[in-house]
Amino acid sequence: MATRPATTKDTERSQALLKKIKRAFETFDLQNNNTVDVREVGTIIRSLNIYPSEEQLHGWIKEMEEDEPTGYVTFARFSKTVMALILSNLHTRDDDEKLFRAFQALDTEKRGFLLPDELRQVMTTQGEAFTHEEIEEMITACTDPAENKVYYEDYVAILGQ
């Protein structure tokens, strides 16, 4: 089967995508030298709405690292791998409705919110294993600080932006 030639729209999409990847990468490029600590790769990838398993993530990191691992990943290697992942659409986040229904299933009392400890319990006992640090970051990001509640409808709307 022949591949179709790239259109202007394809090129514009690729350029916009590369800019988005670059912005996410630069957030963690603390030395401004086009490298990031390998430990930040998962966070950067997830910020781009790609949600791999830990096994997948470790495989991608091996692809991105130099032949002699330095503990850092260059933008050139990172962007090549991530661009292919995004264009494949295999590891993108579930749609908002599906995510909302998942929160609703956890909210057995139909209150419209979860308590941080309830969400923490689910995140530590079910599904993909997260590190303690990742769980705390996510819970901090989604918890209303004034009421100490996770209003999941609001959180899903923010994620969908």
Accessible surface in RSA format (square Angstrom, percent):
REM  Atomic radii and reference values for relative SASA: ProtOr
REM  Chains: A
REM  Algorithm: Lee & Richards
REM  Probe-radius: 1.40
REM  Slices: 20
REM RES _ NUM      All-atoms   Total-Side   Main-Chain    Non-polar    All polar
REM                ABS   REL    ABS   REL    ABS   REL    ABS   REL    ABS   REL
RES MET A   1   238.03 123.3 151.97 100.6  86.07 204.9 127.66 108.5 110.38 146.2
RES ALA A   2    99.02  91.0  64.19  99.1  34.84  79.2  74.05 104.3  24.97  66.2
RES THR A   3   129.87  92.4 104.60 106.0  25.27  60.2  79.04 106.2  50.83  76.8
RES ARG A   4   162.13  68.1 139.53  71.1  22.60  53.8  77.27 105.6  84.86  51.4
RES PRO A   5   113.52  82.7 100.58  91.7  12.95  47.1 112.49  92.9   1.03   6.4
RES ALA A   6    83.39  76.7  48.63  75.0  34.76  79.1  51.87  73.0  31.53  83.5
RES THR A   7    64.38  45.8  57.90  58.7   6.48  15.4  61.21  82.2   3.17   4.8
RES THR A   8   101.35  72.1  91.82  93.1   9.53  22.7  58.96  79.2  42.39  64.1
RES LYS A   9   165.58  80.8 161.23  98.9   4.35  10.4 105.41  94.9  60.17  64.1
RES ASP A  10    43.49  30.5  40.57  40.4   2.91   6.9  17.88  42.1  25.61  25.5
RES THR A  11    64.18  45.6  59.74  60.6   4.44  10.6  47.14  63.3  17.04  25.8
RES GLU A  12   101.15  58.1  96.14  72.7   5.01  11.9  36.55  70.7  64.60  52.7
RES ARG A  13   129.49  54.4 121.76  62.1   7.73  18.4  55.10  75.3  74.39  45.1
RES SER A  14    40.00  33.8  39.45  52.7   0.54   1.2  19.67  41.9  20.32  28.5
RES GLN A  15   105.55  59.0 102.49  74.9   3.06   7.3  34.26  72.9  71.29  54.1
RES ALA A  16    61.69  56.7  52.10  80.4   9.60  21.8  56.21  79.2   5.48  14.5
RES LEU A  17    19.94  11.1  16.56  11.8   3.38   8.5  19.42  13.6   0.52   1.4
RES LEU A  18    73.92  41.2  73.88  52.9   0.04   0.1  73.89  51.9   0.04   0.1
RES LYS A  19   134.81  65.8 131.71  80.8   3.10   7.4  77.19  69.5  57.63  61.4
RES LYS A  20    86.80  42.3  85.63  52.5   1.16   2.8  45.59  41.0  41.21  43.9
RES ILE A  21     0.00   0.0   0.00   0.0   0.00   0.0   0.00   0.0   0.00   0.0
RES LYS A  22    53.91  26.3  53.91  33.1   0.00   0.0  43.65  39.3  10.26  10.9
RES ARG A  23   149.08  62.6 143.86  73.3   5.22  12.4  70.58  96.5  78.50  47.6
RES ALA A  24    16.25  14.9   6.74  10.4   9.51  21.6  15.58  21.9   0.67   1.8
RES PHE A  25     0.06   0.0   0.06   0.0   0.00   0.0   0.06   0.0   0.00   0.0
RES GLU A  26    86.79  49.8  74.49  56.4  12.30  29.3  25.39  49.1  61.40  50.1
RES THR A  27    94.11  66.9  69.88  70.8  24.23  57.7  58.55  78.6  35.56  53.8
RES PHE A  28    52.38  26.2  46.67  28.9   5.71  14.8  47.12  28.6   5.26  15.0
RES ASP A  29     8.20   5.7   5.12   5.1   3.08   7.3   0.56   1.3   7.64   7.6
RES LEU A  30   150.06  83.6 120.03  85.9  30.04  75.5 124.10  87.2  25.96  69.9
RES GLN A  31   137.01  76.6 113.78  83.2  23.23  55.3  36.03  76.7 100.99  76.6
RES ASN A  32   134.35  92.6 104.11 100.6  30.24  72.8  29.00  69.8 105.35 101.8
RES ASN A  33    83.18  57.4  60.66  58.6  22.52  54.2  36.31  87.4  46.87  45.3
RES ASN A  34    75.75  52.2  74.35  71.8   1.40   3.4  13.69  33.0  62.06  60.0
RES THR A  35    31.08  22.1  27.78  28.2   3.30   7.9  23.21  31.2   7.87  11.9
RES VAL A  36     1.88   1.2   0.00   0.0   1.88   4.5   1.88   1.6   0.00   0.0
RES ASP A  37    31.32  21.9  28.64  28.5   2.68   6.3  14.70  34.6  16.62  16.6
RES VAL A  38    28.11  18.5  26.68  24.2   1.43   3.4  26.68  23.2   1.43   3.9
RES ARG A  39   197.45  82.9 166.62  84.9  30.84  73.4  79.51 108.7 117.94  71.5
RES GLU A  40    60.63  34.8  60.63  45.9   0.00   0.0   5.90  11.4  54.73  44.7
RES VAL A  41     0.00   0.0   0.00   0.0   0.00   0.0   0.00   0.0   0.00   0.0
RES GLY A  42     5.50   6.8   0.00   N/A   5.50   6.8   3.78  10.4   1.72   3.9
RES THR A  43    51.47  36.6  46.70  47.3   4.77  11.4  30.21  40.6  21.26  32.1
RES ILE A  44     0.00   0.0   0.00   0.0   0.00   0.0   0.00   0.0   0.00   0.0
RES ILE A  45     0.00   0.0   0.00   0.0   0.00   0.0   0.00   0.0   0.00   0.0
RES ARG A  46    34.90  14.7  31.48  16.0   3.42   8.1  25.54  34.9   9.36   5.7
RES SER A  47    68.28  57.7  33.95  45.3  34.33  79.1  44.29  94.3  24.00  33.6
RES LEU A  48     8.90   5.0   2.55   1.8   6.35  16.0   2.61   1.8   6.30  16.9
RES ASN A  49    48.22  33.3  48.22  46.6   0.00   0.0   8.18  19.7  40.04  38.7
RES ILE A  50     1.16   0.7   1.16   0.9   0.00   0.0   1.16   0.8   0.00   0.0
RES TYR A  51    93.86  43.8  73.06  41.6  20.80  54.1  61.52  46.2  32.34  39.9
RES PRO A  52     5.95   4.3   0.10   0.1   5.85  21.3   0.60   0.5   5.35  33.3
RES SER A  53    38.24  32.3  33.48  44.7   4.76  11.0  30.95  65.9   7.30  10.2
RES GLU A  54    50.47  29.0  50.00  37.8   0.47   1.1  33.66  65.1  16.81  13.7
RES GLU A  55   148.63  85.3 135.02 102.1  13.61  32.4  53.67 103.8  94.96  77.5
RES GLN A  56    70.30  39.3  62.91  46.0   7.38  17.6  28.78  61.3  41.51  31.5
RES LEU A  57     9.98   5.6   9.98   7.1   0.00   0.0   9.98   7.0   0.00   0.0
RES HIS A  58   101.83  55.7 100.66  70.0   1.17   3.0  70.37  72.5  31.47  36.6
RES GLY A  59    33.87  41.8   0.00   N/A  33.87  41.8  29.86  82.0   4.01   9.0
RES TRP A  60    25.17  10.1  25.17  12.2   0.00   0.0   6.11   3.3  19.07  30.9
RES ILE A  61    21.29  12.1  21.29  15.9   0.00   0.0  21.29  15.3   0.00   0.0
RES LYS A  62   158.62  77.4 141.83  87.0  16.78  40.0  86.67  78.0  71.95  76.6
RES GLU A  63   111.58  64.1  87.13  65.9  24.45  58.2  45.17  87.4  66.41  54.2
RES MET A  64     0.68   0.4   0.00   0.0   0.68   1.6   0.25   0.2   0.43   0.6
RES GLU A  65    29.01  16.7  25.02  18.9   3.99   9.5   2.07   4.0  26.93  22.0
RES GLU A  66    65.55  37.6  60.40  45.7   5.15  12.3  25.97  50.2  39.58  32.3
RES ASP A  67   135.55  94.9 106.77 106.3  28.78  68.1  38.97  91.7  96.58  96.3
RES GLU A  68   141.58  81.3 139.19 105.3   2.39   5.7  60.60 117.2  80.97  66.1
RES PRO A  69    92.10  67.1  65.86  60.0  26.24  95.4  65.94  54.4  26.16 162.6
RES THR A  70    87.85  62.5  58.36  59.2  29.49  70.3  64.40  86.5  23.45  35.4
RES GLY A  71    27.78  34.3   0.00   N/A  27.78  34.3  23.40  64.2   4.38   9.8
RES TYR A  72   107.95  50.4 106.05  60.3   1.90   4.9  62.78  47.2  45.18  55.7
RES VAL A  73     0.72   0.5   0.00   0.0   0.72   1.7   0.72   0.6   0.00   0.0
RES THR A  74    41.68  29.6  41.37  41.9   0.31   0.7  39.10  52.5   2.58   3.9
RES PHE A  75    28.49  14.3  28.36  17.6   0.12   0.3  28.36  17.2   0.12   0.3
RES ALA A  76    74.11  68.1  59.66  92.1  14.46  32.9  66.09  93.1   8.02  21.3
RES ARG A  77    83.12  34.9  80.06  40.8   3.06   7.3  23.50  32.1  59.61  36.1
RES PHE A  78     0.00   0.0   0.00   0.0   0.00   0.0   0.00   0.0   0.00   0.0
RES SER A  79    12.32  10.4  11.84  15.8   0.48   1.1   1.19   2.5  11.13  15.6
RES LYS A  80   164.69  80.3 152.15  93.4  12.54  29.9 104.51  94.1  60.18  64.1
RES THR A  81    16.81  12.0  11.42  11.6   5.39  12.8   8.93  12.0   7.87  11.9
RES VAL A  82     0.00   0.0   0.00   0.0   0.00   0.0   0.00   0.0   0.00   0.0
RES MET A  83    34.12  17.7  34.12  22.6   0.00   0.0  34.12  29.0   0.00   0.0
RES ALA A  84    62.07  57.1  50.88  78.5  11.19  25.5  57.14  80.5   4.92  13.0
RES LEU A  85    21.02  11.7  19.41  13.9   1.61   4.1  19.92  14.0   1.10   3.0
RES ILE A  86    19.17  10.9  19.09  14.2   0.08   0.2  19.17  13.8   0.00   0.0
RES LEU A  87    80.60  44.9  58.28  41.7  22.32  56.1  58.61  41.2  21.99  59.2
RES SER A  88    51.53  43.5  25.51  34.0  26.03  60.0  35.87  76.4  15.67  21.9
RES ASN A  89    95.52  65.9  79.38  76.7  16.14  38.9  20.91  50.3  74.61  72.1
RES LEU A  90   138.41  77.1 108.97  78.0  29.44  74.0 111.08  78.0  27.34  73.6
RES HIS A  91    33.34  18.2  27.51  19.1   5.83  14.9  15.58  16.1  17.76  20.7
RES THR A  92    63.82  45.4  44.46  45.1  19.36  46.1  25.13  33.8  38.69  58.5
RES ARG A  93    52.17  21.9  31.99  16.3  20.18  48.1  18.54  25.3  33.63  20.4
RES ASP A  94    71.47  50.1  61.91  61.6   9.55  22.6   8.58  20.2  62.88  62.7
RES ASP A  95    94.19  66.0  80.24  79.9  13.95  33.0  44.07 103.7  50.12  50.0
RES ASP A  96    56.44  39.5  52.93  52.7   3.50   8.3  23.31  54.9  33.12  33.0
RES GLU A  97    98.74  56.7  94.06  71.2   4.68  11.1  43.07  83.3  55.66  45.4
RES LYS A  98   106.33  51.9 104.94  64.4   1.39   3.3  57.84  52.1  48.49  51.7
RES LEU A  99    40.00  22.3  38.55  27.6   1.44   3.6  40.00  28.1   0.00   0.0
RES PHE A 100    46.18  23.1  46.18  28.6   0.00   0.0  46.18  28.0   0.00   0.0
RES ARG A 101   125.69  52.8 120.55  61.5   5.13  12.2  52.12  71.2  73.56  44.6
RES ALA A 102    52.26  48.1  41.90  64.7  10.36  23.6  50.18  70.7   2.08   5.5
RES PHE A 103    17.52   8.8  17.04  10.6   0.48   1.3  17.23  10.4   0.29   0.8
RES GLN A 104    66.95  37.4  66.95  48.9   0.00   0.0   9.08  19.3  57.87  43.9
RES ALA A 105    72.11  66.3  48.12  74.3  23.99  54.6  57.44  80.9  14.67  38.9
RES LEU A 106    63.93  35.6  46.15  33.0  17.78  44.7  48.75  34.2  15.19  40.9
RES ASP A 107     0.56   0.4   0.00   0.0   0.56   1.3   0.56   1.3   0.00   0.0
RES THR A 108   111.49  79.3  85.73  86.9  25.76  61.4  65.92  88.5  45.57  68.9
RES GLU A 109   123.74  71.0  96.18  72.8  27.56  65.6  40.42  78.2  83.32  68.0
RES LYS A 110   145.02  70.8 116.62  71.6  28.40  67.6  96.68  87.0  48.35  51.5
RES ARG A 111    76.97  32.3  45.28  23.1  31.69  75.4  35.66  48.7  41.31  25.0
RES GLY A 112    33.42  41.2   0.00   N/A  33.42  41.2  27.20  74.6   6.23  13.9
RES PHE A 113    28.89  14.5  28.89  17.9   0.00   0.0  28.89  17.5   0.00   0.0
RES LEU A 114     2.71   1.5   2.71   1.9   0.00   0.0   2.71   1.9   0.00   0.0
RES LEU A 115    70.27  39.1  70.27  50.3   0.00   0.0  70.27  49.3   0.00   0.0
RES PRO A 116    11.63   8.5  11.63  10.6   0.00   0.0  11.63   9.6   0.00   0.0
RES ASP A 117   102.06  71.5  95.65  95.2   6.40  15.1  33.42  78.6  68.64  68.5
RES GLU A 118    62.68  36.0  55.70  42.1   6.99  16.6  40.53  78.4  22.15  18.1
RES LEU A 119    14.00   7.8  13.73   9.8   0.27   0.7  14.00   9.8   0.00   0.0
RES ARG A 120    66.97  28.1  66.97  34.1   0.00   0.0  37.56  51.3  29.41  17.8
RES GLN A 121   107.56  60.1 104.35  76.3   3.21   7.6  40.38  85.9  67.19  51.0
RES VAL A 122    36.82  24.2  36.34  32.9   0.48   1.2  36.66  31.9   0.16   0.4
RES MET A 123    24.80  12.8  19.45  12.9   5.35  12.7  19.53  16.6   5.27   7.0
RES THR A 124    82.00  58.3  45.87  46.5  36.13  86.1  44.33  59.5  37.68  57.0
RES THR A 125    83.89  59.7  47.44  48.1  36.45  86.9  52.44  70.4  31.46  47.6
RES GLN A 126   114.30  63.9  99.19  72.5  15.10  36.0  35.98  76.6  78.32  59.4
RES GLY A 127    79.59  98.2   0.00   N/A  79.59  98.2  43.51 119.4  36.09  80.8
RES GLU A 128    67.63  38.8  51.29  38.8  16.35  38.9  32.66  63.2  34.97  28.6
RES ALA A 129    75.67  69.6  63.33  97.7  12.34  28.1  69.80  98.3   5.87  15.5
RES PHE A 130    61.34  30.7  41.17  25.5  20.17  52.5  43.08  26.1  18.26  52.3
RES THR A 131    77.79  55.3  69.42  70.4   8.37  19.9  74.87 100.6   2.92   4.4
RES HIS A 132   137.69  75.3 127.89  88.9   9.80  25.1  89.68  92.4  48.01  55.9
RES GLU A 133   122.94  70.6 117.53  88.9   5.41  12.9  39.04  75.5  83.90  68.5
RES GLU A 134    36.00  20.7  34.54  26.1   1.46   3.5  22.15  42.8  13.85  11.3
RES ILE A 135     5.30   3.0   5.30   3.9   0.00   0.0   5.30   3.8   0.00   0.0
RES GLU A 136    49.71  28.5  49.34  37.3   0.37   0.9  30.16  58.3  19.55  16.0
RES GLU A 137    95.63  54.9  85.33  64.6  10.30  24.5  43.60  84.3  52.02  42.5
RES MET A 138    57.49  29.8  55.49  36.7   2.00   4.8  30.43  25.9  27.06  35.9
RES ILE A 139     6.82   3.9   6.82   5.1   0.00   0.0   6.82   4.9   0.00   0.0
RES THR A 140   104.91  74.6  88.31  89.5  16.60  39.6  70.92  95.3  33.99  51.4
RES ALA A 141    78.22  71.9  40.15  62.0  38.07  86.6  51.25  72.2  26.97  71.4
RES CYS A 142    12.61   9.5   1.46   1.6  11.16  26.2   3.32   8.4   9.30  10.0
RES THR A 143    21.22  15.1  12.04  12.2   9.17  21.9  12.38  16.6   8.83  13.4
RES ASP A 144    46.28  32.4  39.33  39.1   6.95  16.4  13.34  31.4  32.94  32.8
RES PRO A 145   132.45  96.5  99.89  91.1  32.57 118.4 108.37  89.5  24.08 149.7
RES ALA A 146    97.09  89.3  54.37  83.9  42.72  97.2  65.20  91.8  31.88  84.5
RES GLU A 147    88.41  50.8  71.16  53.8  17.25  41.1  29.44  57.0  58.96  48.1
RES ASN A 148    91.34  63.0  90.44  87.4   0.90   2.2  26.15  62.9  65.19  63.0
RES LYS A 149    56.14  27.4  56.14  34.4   0.00   0.0  19.66  17.7  36.48  38.9
RES VAL A 150     0.00   0.0   0.00   0.0   0.00   0.0   0.00   0.0   0.00   0.0
RES TYR A 151    62.73  29.3  59.80  34.0   2.93   7.6  49.34  37.1  13.39  16.5
RES TYR A 152     8.20   3.8   8.20   4.7   0.00   0.0   2.08   1.6   6.12   7.5
RES GLU A 153   115.47  66.3 113.62  86.0   1.84   4.4  30.78  59.5  84.69  69.1
RES ASP A 154    88.04  61.7  85.19  84.8   2.85   6.7  24.50  57.7  63.54  63.4
RES TYR A 155    35.44  16.5  33.86  19.3   1.58   4.1  19.43  14.6  16.01  19.7
RES VAL A 156     8.21   5.4   8.21   7.4   0.00   0.0   8.21   7.1   0.00   0.0
RES ALA A 157    59.01  54.3  45.76  70.6  13.25  30.1  54.48  76.7   4.54  12.0
RES ILE A 158   108.25  61.6 101.46  75.6   6.79  16.4 101.46  73.1   6.79  18.4
RES LEU A 159    49.99  27.8  41.07  29.4   8.92  22.4  44.12  31.0   5.87  15.8
RES GLY A 160    36.70  45.3   0.00   N/A  36.70  45.3   4.69  12.9  32.01  71.7
RES GLN A 161   176.07  98.5 112.15  82.0  63.91 152.2  71.87 153.0 104.20  79.0
END  Absolute sums over single chains surface
CHAIN  1 A    10821.8       9006.9       1814.9       6085.3       4736.5
END  Absolute sums over all chains
TOTAL         10821.8       9006.9       1814.9       6085.3       4736.5
